[in-house]
Amino acid sequence: MLFTYLDPNVEALVIGSTTNRIEGGTNHPIKDLLRRHRGMTSDHQRRAVEWWCYLHSPDPRTPRELIKPKHYAPAPARQIRPEEPYGPAAYDTVTTAEEGLWARQGWAGRSR
């Protein structure tokens, strides 16, 4: 509701006439966090903002209180075994004359 701060019935609440406190006090640090960590994926950005909001809530618990016994011994990560060994490919790594990709001399493949 616009101009609520002018209502004499809510004068005791000391309502601000602008949203500057929201922009500078809440939104700016969140935007700054995302700007400093531009490489995060959308999911990581969302979690970072959630964590920032949680840490700045009125009564956040410490990270130590959030850890549960199951976090001390997490399940081992599933090992992914590739079908082919890692490393450079034995084929398809060299240009050939049949493909028309060999090194040329002169203009458009013509010799001088």
C-alpha positions in Angstrom: 0.0 0.0 0.0 1.5 3.3 -1.0 1.9 6.1 1.4 1.2 3.9 4.5 3.9 5.8 6.3 1.6 8.9 6.2 -1.3 7.2 8.0 -1.5 8.6 11.6 -2.8 5.3 12.9 0.6 3.6 12.2 2.8 6.6 13.2 4.2 4.6 16.2 5.6 1.9 13.8 8.1 4.3 12.2 7.5 3.0 8.7 10.1 4.3 6.2 8.9 6.3 3.2 11.3 4.4 0.8 12.6 0.9 0.2 16.3 2.0 0.4 16.8 0.0 3.6 15.8 -3.1 1.7 17.9 -2.4 -1.3 21.0 -1.5 0.6 20.6 -3.7 3.6 19.3 -7.0 2.1 19.4 -7.0 -1.7 22.8 -5.5 -2.2 24.8 -8.0 -0.1 23.0 -10.9 -1.9 23.7 -9.3 -5.4 27.3 -8.8 -4.3 27.6 -12.4 -3.2 26.4 -13.6 -6.6 28.6 -11.1 -8.4 31.7 -12.4 -6.6 30.9 -16.0 -7.4 29.7 -15.6 -11.0 30.8 -19.1 -12.0 28.3 -21.0 -9.9 25.5 -22.9 -11.5 21.9 -21.8 -10.9 21.4 -24.5 -8.2 24.5 -23.4 -6.4 23.5 -19.7 -6.6 20.1 -20.6 -5.1 21.8 -22.5 -2.2 24.3 -19.7 -1.6 21.4 -17.2 -1.3 19.5 -19.5 0.9 22.5 -19.9 3.2 23.1 -16.2 3.3 19.5 -15.5 4.2 19.7 -18.3 6.9 22.9 -16.9 8.4 21.3 -13.4 8.5 18.0 -14.6 10.1 17.2 -13.5 13.6 18.3 -16.7 15.4 20.4 -18.9 13.1 22.0 -22.1 14.6 25.7 -22.5 14.2 26.9 -24.8 11.5 28.2 -27.1 14.3 24.7 -27.6 15.5 23.4 -28.4 12.0 25.8 -31.4 11.6 24.2 -34.7 12.4 26.1 -38.1 13.1 25.2 -39.3 9.6 27.3 -36.5 8.2 30.5 -37.8 9.9 30.6 -40.9 7.8 28.9 -40.3 4.4 28.2 -43.1 2.0 31.1 -43.7 -0.4 30.8 -42.0 -3.7 29.8 -44.3 -6.5 32.7 -45.1 -8.8 32.1 -44.5 -12.5 34.1 -46.9 -14.6 34.4 -45.7 -18.2 34.2 -48.3 -21.0 37.2 -46.9 -22.7 40.5 -46.0 -20.9 41.3 -42.3 -20.4 43.9 -40.6 -22.6 44.2 -39.3 -26.1 42.4 -41.1 -28.9 44.6 -43.4 -31.0 42.7 -42.4 -34.2 40.9 -39.3 -35.4 43.6 -36.9 -34.1 45.5 -36.2 -37.4 44.4 -34.3 -40.4 44.6 -36.2 -43.7 44.8 -35.4 -47.4 41.6 -37.3 -48.0 39.7 -34.9 -45.8 41.3 -31.9 -47.5 42.8 -30.7 -44.3 46.5 -31.0 -45.0 49.0 -28.1 -44.8 49.0 -26.2 -48.0 51.6 -24.0 -49.6 50.9 -20.9 -51.6 47.5 -19.5 -52.5 44.5 -21.9 -52.3 46.6 -24.9 -52.5 48.5 -23.9 -55.6 52.2 -23.8 -55.5 54.0 -20.6 -56.5 
